[in-house]
Amino acid sequence: MQTIRPGAVISRIWEIYREHTGALVGTAAVLFAVEFVVLLLVTGASIAIIILFLALDVLYQGMVVVLVQDVESGRRDHSVVDLLRSVEPVLLPLIGVSILYAVGVAVGFIFFIIPGLVLLVIWSVVAPVVVLERPGVLAAFGRSRELVRGNGWSVFGVIVLVALIVGVVRLIGLVLAASVGSVGGALIDWAVTAAVAPVSALSAPVLYFALREPAAL
């Protein structure tokens, strides 16, 4: 089995990010703006708001998965609306997978750090599996583990590199936000969030295609 190279995966993430900045950052900006407006209009958290925000985040992740699929297949004529609509059939399974993923990883970190890291790695491509292969919620976790097998450390390296990139950009954003007023700080935070969201979202589908075709990366 060939091993993927974390540096090559990161380069591919950056390449797709650069070529599709408008769709990736623009869509993220709109979705996060919706969340921001909802928070302004509604006081206090509620189950409905949590579900809405989860659905928006999952919808964005699914859209990015389909976008990467189009890029990898050489088809780039889909609009953002088309990409979002293509996620609708798997939105509920994707939400279910996201909840189980979050709970499983969180429990792993709470009890012991190592199990949390292991789950983070072996479930790293579960979202693309749900969107593109549609095996069912529980089967998607097994399929993700199957794809990652033999490349665990490389996948972990990609996760660490993506976390570092996002963390550094967010830190710079916090420093800039602290130097301006509350309104300016909120706008900076919104812009930074929209800018880094595609990086995290791209990591799973790019990893998925790299693991399916390791010779490419």
Backbone bond lengths (Angstrom), bond angles and torsions (degrees), N, CA, C in turn:
res aa  C-N    CA-C-N  psi(-1)  N-CA   C-N-CA  omega(-1)  CA-C   N-CA-C  phi
1 M - - - 1.459 - - 1.522 110.46 -
2 Q 1.309 116.83 131.25 1.447 120.78 178.93 1.519 110.61 -78.99
3 T 1.316 115.59 146.42 1.456 120.86 -178.91 1.516 110.10 -99.55
4 I 1.314 116.22 132.39 1.461 119.73 176.46 1.525 109.14 -74.55
5 R 1.320 116.04 155.68 1.463 121.29 -179.60 1.524 109.77 -107.92
6 P 1.347 118.48 120.61 1.465 121.05 -178.57 1.527 113.42 -53.07
7 G 1.337 116.51 -41.19 1.458 119.31 -179.67 1.517 112.27 -61.43
8 A 1.327 116.57 -38.39 1.458 120.89 179.52 1.523 110.94 -69.08
9 V 1.331 116.54 -36.88 1.470 120.16 177.77 1.518 110.21 -65.36
10 I 1.329 116.72 -44.13 1.466 120.60 178.26 1.526 110.81 -61.71
11 S 1.319 116.73 -40.35 1.467 120.76 177.95 1.522 111.21 -61.91
12 R 1.332 115.45 -39.61 1.465 119.68 178.80 1.525 110.79 -67.64
13 I 1.318 116.96 -39.78 1.468 120.73 175.91 1.522 109.86 -58.66
14 W 1.319 116.92 -46.09 1.456 121.02 -178.88 1.532 110.98 -65.41
15 E 1.320 115.92 -39.13 1.466 120.17 -179.95 1.529 111.10 -61.63
16 I 1.330 116.87 -46.64 1.469 120.34 179.41 1.522 110.33 -68.16
17 Y 1.311 117.08 -39.33 1.465 121.75 177.35 1.524 110.53 -58.21
18 R 1.316 115.79 -47.00 1.464 121.08 -177.67 1.526 111.93 -65.53
19 E 1.334 116.14 -40.55 1.461 119.99 -176.51 1.523 113.01 -76.58
20 H 1.328 117.13 -22.49 1.469 120.83 -175.66 1.530 111.09 -127.80
21 T 1.327 116.02 35.85 1.460 120.76 -178.40 1.525 112.07 -57.94
22 G 1.320 116.58 -42.08 1.457 120.02 -177.61 1.516 112.48 -58.89
23 A 1.329 116.56 -49.47 1.464 120.68 -179.07 1.522 111.43 -68.64
24 L 1.325 116.93 -42.77 1.460 120.69 -175.21 1.525 112.17 -71.41
25 V 1.321 116.63 -53.54 1.460 120.55 -177.16 1.527 110.68 -74.83
26 G 1.337 116.37 -39.63 1.462 119.82 -179.64 1.514 112.49 -60.85
27 T 1.332 116.90 -45.79 1.468 120.71 179.40 1.518 110.71 -65.77
28 A 1.323 116.64 -42.38 1.467 119.99 177.86 1.522 110.76 -60.89
29 A 1.334 116.69 -41.74 1.458 120.77 -179.85 1.530 111.53 -61.55
30 V 1.327 116.48 -42.15 1.466 120.53 179.53 1.524 110.67 -65.74
31 L 1.323 117.23 -47.28 1.463 120.64 -178.39 1.523 111.90 -63.56
32 F 1.326 117.29 -41.50 1.457 119.89 178.84 1.520 111.52 -71.62
33 A 1.330 116.86 -28.31 1.462 120.01 174.60 1.526 110.40 -66.01
34 V 1.325 116.16 -39.55 1.469 120.54 176.46 1.525 109.95 -60.82
35 E 1.324 116.60 -45.48 1.458 120.33 178.66 1.533 110.84 -61.60
36 F 1.324 116.59 -41.14 1.458 121.47 -179.40 1.528 110.73 -63.36
37 V 1.325 116.31 -43.92 1.468 120.47 179.89 1.525 110.34 -64.69
38 V 1.324 117.06 -41.25 1.467 120.56 178.63 1.521 110.66 -60.98
39 L 1.323 117.08 -42.07 1.457 121.01 178.86 1.526 111.44 -64.63
40 L 1.327 117.17 -33.33 1.454 120.66 178.16 1.524 111.98 -71.06
41 L 1.328 116.42 -36.77 1.458 120.87 -174.82 1.525 113.25 -85.07
42 V 1.330 116.39 -26.11 1.465 120.33 -176.09 1.522 109.53 -113.94
43 T 1.322 115.84 127.85 1.458 120.26 178.36 1.523 109.59 -94.98
44 G 1.307 115.45 129.50 1.461 120.10 179.18 1.516 112.18 85.65
45 A 1.308 114.29 150.22 1.461 119.87 -179.75 1.523 109.99 -84.33
46 S 1.315 115.95 152.10 1.457 121.46 177.67 1.524 108.44 -146.30
47 I 1.318 115.98 163.44 1.458 120.83 178.96 1.531 110.35 -59.31
48 A 1.350 115.84 -39.79 1.468 120.33 -178.32 1.525 110.83 -61.99
49 I 1.322 116.77 -41.92 1.469 120.29 -179.55 1.519 110.69 -68.39
50 I 1.314 116.33 -41.96 1.463 120.17 178.69 1.527 110.54 -60.44
51 I 1.329 116.17 -43.96 1.466 120.63 179.15 1.522 110.59 -64.59
52 L 1.348 116.50 -41.37 1.469 120.39 178.61 1.514 111.18 -60.48
53 F 1.328 117.13 -48.24 1.458 121.19 -179.03 1.528 110.99 -64.39
54 L 1.330 116.90 -39.59 1.458 120.54 177.97 1.523 110.44 -63.18
55 A 1.337 115.90 -42.94 1.464 120.39 179.87 1.523 111.12 -62.90
56 L 1.337 117.12 -41.60 1.459 120.66 179.55 1.530 111.17 -65.19
57 D 1.328 115.94 -43.13 1.468 119.92 179.46 1.531 111.07 -64.37
58 V 1.330 115.67 -42.58 1.468 120.75 179.87 1.525 110.68 -67.36
59 L 1.331 115.96 -39.81 1.465 120.51 177.67 1.523 110.51 -60.14
60 Y 1.323 116.40 -41.33 1.466 120.46 178.99 1.525 110.49 -65.84
61 Q 1.331 117.05 -45.28 1.463 120.03 178.94 1.521 110.99 -59.39
62 G 1.338 115.88 -43.11 1.458 119.42 178.69 1.513 112.55 -63.47
63 M 1.329 116.33 -39.90 1.460 120.42 178.23 1.521 111.34 -61.12
64 V 1.332 115.62 -42.48 1.462 120.14 -179.71 1.530 110.27 -65.10
65 V 1.323 117.24 -37.64 1.465 120.85 177.36 1.525 110.41 -59.70
66 V 1.328 116.57 -47.12 1.469 120.52 -179.14 1.527 110.34 -66.44
67 L 1.330 116.86 -37.71 1.465 120.01 178.13 1.530 110.42 -60.40
68 V 1.332 116.41 -45.46 1.465 119.89 179.65 1.526 110.15 -64.69
69 Q 1.320 117.43 -37.81 1.459 120.34 176.36 1.526 110.62 -59.57
70 D 1.333 116.76 -43.72 1.462 120.77 177.78 1.523 111.40 -61.57
71 V 1.325 115.47 -42.45 1.467 119.88 -179.69 1.524 110.02 -63.59
72 E 1.315 116.75 -46.18 1.462 120.82 -177.56 1.529 112.31 -67.62
73 S 1.336 116.84 -27.69 1.467 120.17 179.96 1.521 112.10 -91.01
74 G 1.338 116.60 -4.13 1.452 120.65 179.21 1.512 114.12 85.41
75 R 1.322 117.08 6.46 1.467 120.73 179.83 1.521 109.08 -103.99
76 R 1.326 116.85 121.95 1.464 120.19 -176.59 1.526 112.15 -133.17
77 D 1.329 116.45 29.81 1.461 119.83 -175.93 1.525 113.11 -100.37
78 H 1.321 117.66 4.51 1.453 120.56 178.72 1.530 110.65 -80.56
79 S 1.323 116.31 136.20 1.454 120.87 174.76 1.526 109.21 -81.24
80 V 1.331 116.62 168.91 1.459 120.82 177.86 1.523 110.07 -60.18
81 V 1.335 116.53 -40.22 1.464 120.69 179.07 1.531 110.22 -61.31
82 D 1.329 116.82 -43.16 1.464 120.54 177.62 1.527 111.20 -61.59
83 L 1.322 116.02 -41.89 1.460 120.50 -179.75 1.523 110.86 -63.54
84 L 1.332 116.48 -42.89 1.457 120.37 179.74 1.527 111.14 -65.89
85 R 1.322 116.11 -41.83 1.464 119.77 179.88 1.522 111.94 -64.43
86 S 1.325 116.96 -31.88 1.464 120.19 -178.81 1.520 112.12 -67.82
87 V 1.331 116.66 -16.79 1.465 120.69 -179.69 1.528 111.36 -86.28
88 E 1.326 117.95 -20.17 1.461 122.09 -174.21 1.534 113.34 -51.98
89 P 1.349 120.13 -44.05 1.474 119.46 -178.09 1.529 114.51 -62.34
90 V 1.335 116.80 -23.77 1.472 119.46 -177.57 1.525 112.00 -114.70
91 L 1.326 117.22 14.64 1.462 120.00 -175.75 1.529 111.74 -63.21
92 L 1.327 117.25 -46.90 1.463 119.96 -179.60 1.528 112.52 -64.74
93 P 1.350 118.87 -47.51 1.471 118.09 175.31 1.534 112.51 -59.67
94 L 1.318 116.45 -36.32 1.464 120.25 -179.61 1.529 110.55 -67.53
95 I 1.333 116.57 -37.40 1.467 120.08 175.68 1.523 109.99 -65.10
96 G 1.341 116.13 -43.63 1.460 119.92 178.37 1.514 112.37 -60.14
97 V 1.321 116.01 -44.65 1.463 120.73 178.47 1.525 110.80 -63.29
98 S 1.322 117.10 -41.36 1.467 121.01 -179.56 1.527 111.45 -62.32
99 I 1.333 116.59 -40.28 1.460 120.35 179.00 1.518 110.99 -66.52
100 L 1.336 116.58 -47.71 1.461 120.30 179.39 1.524 111.37 -62.96
101 Y 1.323 116.33 -39.69 1.479 121.66 177.70 1.525 110.32 -59.78
102 A 1.336 115.68 -49.96 1.467 120.36 -177.93 1.524 111.47 -62.76
103 V 1.326 116.52 -44.00 1.463 120.54 -179.72 1.526 110.75 -65.07
104 G 1.339 116.74 -46.69 1.459 120.70 -178.53 1.517 112.60 -61.08
105 V 1.326 116.57 -47.47 1.471 120.72 -179.53 1.526 110.39 -66.17
106 A 1.345 116.98 -41.78 1.465 120.64 179.97 1.524 111.38 -61.65
107 V 1.331 116.64 -44.80 1.464 120.47 178.30 1.523 110.35 -62.65
108 G 1.327 115.91 -40.07 1.465 120.02 178.50 1.516 112.09 -61.03
109 F 1.331 116.77 -39.25 1.464 120.59 179.75 1.525 111.95 -75.23
110 I 1.340 116.52 -32.81 1.462 119.94 -177.92 1.525 110.88 -67.14
111 F 1.322 116.87 -45.79 1.453 120.20 -176.89 1.528 111.78 -81.53
112 F 1.303 116.59 -50.11 1.466 121.13 177.93 1.526 107.11 -146.64
113 I 1.310 117.08 140.58 1.466 120.47 -177.24 1.523 110.98 -67.79
114 I 1.328 117.03 -42.23 1.464 120.68 -175.09 1.531 112.76 -57.89
115 P 1.347 120.14 -49.35 1.472 118.92 177.98 1.524 113.03 -57.79
116 G 1.330 116.69 -36.24 1.461 119.79 177.73 1.509 111.55 -63.09
117 L 1.328 116.70 -41.72 1.462 120.97 178.71 1.523 111.12 -66.89
118 V 1.326 115.90 -39.08 1.465 120.20 179.40 1.522 110.26 -62.67
119 L 1.335 117.15 -46.40 1.462 120.59 179.32 1.519 110.83 -64.63
120 L 1.336 116.13 -37.58 1.465 120.56 177.98 1.525 110.69 -58.40
121 V 1.324 116.08 -36.66 1.466 121.55 -178.49 1.522 111.37 -78.71
122 I 1.331 117.14 -53.34 1.470 119.18 -172.43 1.523 112.29 -71.34
123 W 1.334 117.67 -20.47 1.461 120.79 177.54 1.527 112.28 -102.17
124 S 1.315 117.45 14.52 1.464 121.66 -171.53 1.521 114.13 -64.96
125 V 1.324 118.05 -24.65 1.471 119.96 -177.52 1.532 111.60 -115.69
126 V 1.324 116.84 23.58 1.466 120.14 -177.95 1.524 111.98 -65.56
127 A 1.339 118.04 -35.27 1.471 120.67 179.95 1.530 111.75 -64.15
128 P 1.349 119.19 -50.28 1.466 118.82 176.39 1.525 113.06 -59.86
129 V 1.329 116.92 -34.91 1.467 120.02 178.33 1.526 110.04 -61.54
130 V 1.329 116.83 -44.00 1.463 120.92 -179.43 1.520 110.96 -63.35
131 V 1.334 116.23 -45.62 1.468 120.93 -175.62 1.523 111.99 -70.83
132 L 1.319 117.04 -42.62 1.462 120.52 -170.86 1.525 114.36 -96.22
133 E 1.321 117.75 -31.35 1.467 120.12 -177.53 1.528 112.73 -105.81
134 R 1.321 116.70 -27.85 1.472 123.80 176.45 1.532 112.71 52.64
135 P 1.331 117.25 56.16 1.464 119.43 -178.62 1.529 113.74 -85.47
136 G 1.325 117.28 -7.38 1.456 121.15 -171.38 1.509 109.67 108.63
137 V 1.329 116.52 157.89 1.471 121.30 -173.10 1.526 111.79 -60.65
138 L 1.306 117.79 -56.48 1.467 120.13 -175.31 1.522 112.01 -69.65
139 A 1.321 117.10 -39.63 1.464 120.41 180.00 1.522 111.79 -64.38
140 A 1.344 116.94 -26.47 1.468 120.61 -178.94 1.523 111.43 -62.70
141 F 1.337 117.00 -34.60 1.463 119.96 179.74 1.532 110.87 -67.81
142 G 1.327 115.74 -40.81 1.462 119.13 177.19 1.513 112.14 -65.94
143 R 1.324 116.63 -38.70 1.471 120.34 178.78 1.524 110.53 -65.94
144 S 1.342 117.37 -39.84 1.459 120.56 177.67 1.528 110.59 -61.34
145 R 1.326 115.80 -44.01 1.466 119.67 179.15 1.527 110.63 -62.03
146 E 1.322 116.35 -39.20 1.465 121.04 179.43 1.523 111.29 -62.56
147 L 1.333 116.06 -42.09 1.464 120.05 -179.13 1.526 111.62 -67.93
148 V 1.324 116.31 -36.84 1.475 120.60 -176.23 1.526 111.74 -77.16
149 R 1.329 117.08 -25.21 1.465 121.19 -174.98 1.533 111.57 -50.04
150 G 1.327 115.41 128.76 1.458 121.36 -179.95 1.515 113.92 90.83
151 N 1.337 116.47 -10.79 1.467 120.87 179.45 1.523 112.03 -127.65
152 G 1.340 115.80 23.91 1.454 120.33 -175.70 1.521 114.43 -54.93
153 W 1.330 115.97 -48.36 1.466 119.11 -177.82 1.524 111.73 -67.83
154 S 1.316 117.02 -36.11 1.465 119.95 177.72 1.520 111.00 -66.33
155 V 1.340 116.35 -41.78 1.466 120.72 177.53 1.529 109.72 -63.81
156 F 1.322 116.18 -42.36 1.463 120.30 177.27 1.526 110.74 -60.00
157 G 1.332 116.42 -40.04 1.464 120.45 177.69 1.517 111.95 -61.31
158 V 1.340 117.13 -40.83 1.466 120.83 177.61 1.523 110.27 -63.79
159 I 1.329 116.68 -44.35 1.467 120.76 179.76 1.523 110.89 -59.63
160 V 1.331 116.63 -43.76 1.464 121.01 179.75 1.525 111.12 -64.63
161 L 1.329 117.04 -45.57 1.464 120.73 -179.42 1.522 111.42 -62.68
162 V 1.332 117.24 -43.05 1.465 120.92 178.53 1.530 109.71 -63.03
163 A 1.342 116.59 -43.12 1.466 120.47 179.43 1.530 111.23 -61.76
164 L 1.320 116.74 -40.19 1.468 120.77 178.93 1.526 111.18 -65.25
165 I 1.332 116.35 -45.05 1.464 120.50 -179.89 1.527 110.50 -60.84
166 V 1.330 115.52 -49.58 1.471 120.22 -179.65 1.522 110.23 -63.29
167 G 1.337 116.84 -41.83 1.464 120.74 -179.11 1.515 112.93 -62.74
168 V 1.326 116.86 -42.75 1.468 120.78 179.91 1.529 110.89 -64.67
169 V 1.333 116.77 -45.01 1.468 120.24 179.87 1.520 110.46 -63.74
170 R 1.329 116.90 -41.79 1.463 120.28 178.83 1.525 111.47 -64.85
171 L 1.323 116.62 -37.90 1.465 120.57 178.01 1.522 111.05 -62.83
172 I 1.334 115.90 -43.54 1.465 120.13 176.70 1.525 109.91 -61.21
173 G 1.344 116.40 -41.13 1.454 120.43 178.10 1.513 112.24 -62.13
174 L 1.337 117.47 -40.17 1.462 121.04 178.93 1.529 111.35 -64.61
175 V 1.325 116.18 -39.62 1.468 120.44 178.62 1.525 110.37 -64.04
176 L 1.333 115.98 -44.72 1.465 119.85 178.83 1.522 111.15 -65.51
177 A 1.331 117.32 -41.48 1.464 121.27 -178.86 1.518 111.54 -64.50
178 A 1.338 115.82 -33.89 1.460 119.81 -179.08 1.522 112.32 -70.02
179 S 1.323 117.31 -17.83 1.462 120.97 -176.72 1.527 113.30 -91.78
180 V 1.321 116.92 -2.27 1.465 121.08 -179.90 1.524 108.94 -124.43
181 G 1.317 115.98 -179.56 1.452 120.73 -180.00 1.513 112.92 -72.60
182 S 1.331 115.27 -179.70 1.462 119.82 -177.05 1.521 112.03 -64.36
183 V 1.327 116.65 -39.89 1.462 119.95 -179.99 1.530 110.22 -67.49
184 G 1.320 115.83 -47.23 1.460 119.88 177.92 1.516 111.85 -62.55
185 G 1.326 116.07 -38.57 1.455 120.10 178.73 1.516 111.95 -64.21
186 A 1.344 115.83 -39.77 1.469 120.23 178.93 1.518 110.49 -65.32
187 L 1.329 116.73 -39.53 1.466 120.56 179.13 1.528 111.23 -66.80
188 I 1.325 115.98 -40.17 1.465 119.75 177.91 1.524 110.18 -64.50
189 D 1.328 115.61 -43.92 1.460 119.69 179.02 1.526 111.05 -61.01
190 W 1.331 117.03 -41.38 1.474 121.91 178.08 1.525 110.85 -62.73
191 A 1.335 116.13 -44.67 1.462 120.76 -178.91 1.533 111.32 -65.79
192 V 1.323 116.31 -42.59 1.470 120.05 -179.81 1.526 110.32 -66.02
193 T 1.330 116.66 -42.15 1.463 120.51 179.14 1.525 110.78 -60.85
194 A 1.336 116.11 -43.38 1.467 120.33 178.82 1.524 111.49 -65.70
195 A 1.329 116.44 -32.36 1.466 120.51 -178.07 1.523 112.50 -74.81
196 V 1.335 117.46 -35.72 1.470 119.72 -175.77 1.528 112.88 -93.65
197 A 1.323 117.70 -19.75 1.471 120.18 -179.50 1.532 112.06 -55.31
198 P 1.340 119.19 -42.31 1.470 118.73 179.59 1.523 113.56 -62.67
199 V 1.318 117.65 -30.78 1.469 120.46 -179.18 1.530 109.82 -63.00
200 S 1.334 115.15 -49.02 1.465 119.28 178.50 1.522 110.96 -65.08
201 A 1.328 116.55 -42.19 1.467 120.68 -177.81 1.519 111.96 -66.94
202 L 1.321 117.72 -34.20 1.460 121.45 -179.09 1.525 112.98 -73.08
203 S 1.317 117.16 -25.99 1.467 119.77 -173.35 1.522 112.17 -60.32
204 A 1.344 117.85 -41.52 1.471 120.02 -177.46 1.526 112.56 -66.83
205 P 1.348 119.77 -51.94 1.466 118.11 -179.47 1.523 113.92 -67.18
206 V 1.329 117.23 -35.59 1.466 118.80 177.84 1.524 109.84 -65.14
207 L 1.325 116.53 -41.36 1.464 120.58 175.31 1.529 110.86 -61.85
208 Y 1.312 116.09 -42.38 1.462 121.30 -179.18 1.531 111.06 -56.17
209 F 1.329 116.52 -50.36 1.460 119.68 -178.48 1.524 111.25 -70.46
210 A 1.337 117.34 -31.53 1.456 119.52 177.11 1.531 110.79 -67.34
211 L 1.329 116.12 -38.19 1.466 120.31 179.79 1.527 111.90 -72.80
212 R 1.321 115.78 -31.55 1.470 119.36 176.67 1.511 111.27 -72.80
213 E 1.337 116.40 -34.20 1.454 121.87 -178.30 1.516 108.32 -131.64
214 P 1.321 118.75 69.81 1.470 122.39 -173.98 1.514 114.18 -60.14
215 A 1.321 117.69 -22.84 1.472 119.43 -179.70 1.508 111.56 -64.78
216 A 1.367 115.89 -24.06 1.460 119.84 -177.71 1.507 111.94 -74.33
217 L 1.351 117.42 -26.85 1.446 120.26 -178.59 1.525 109.89 -130.27
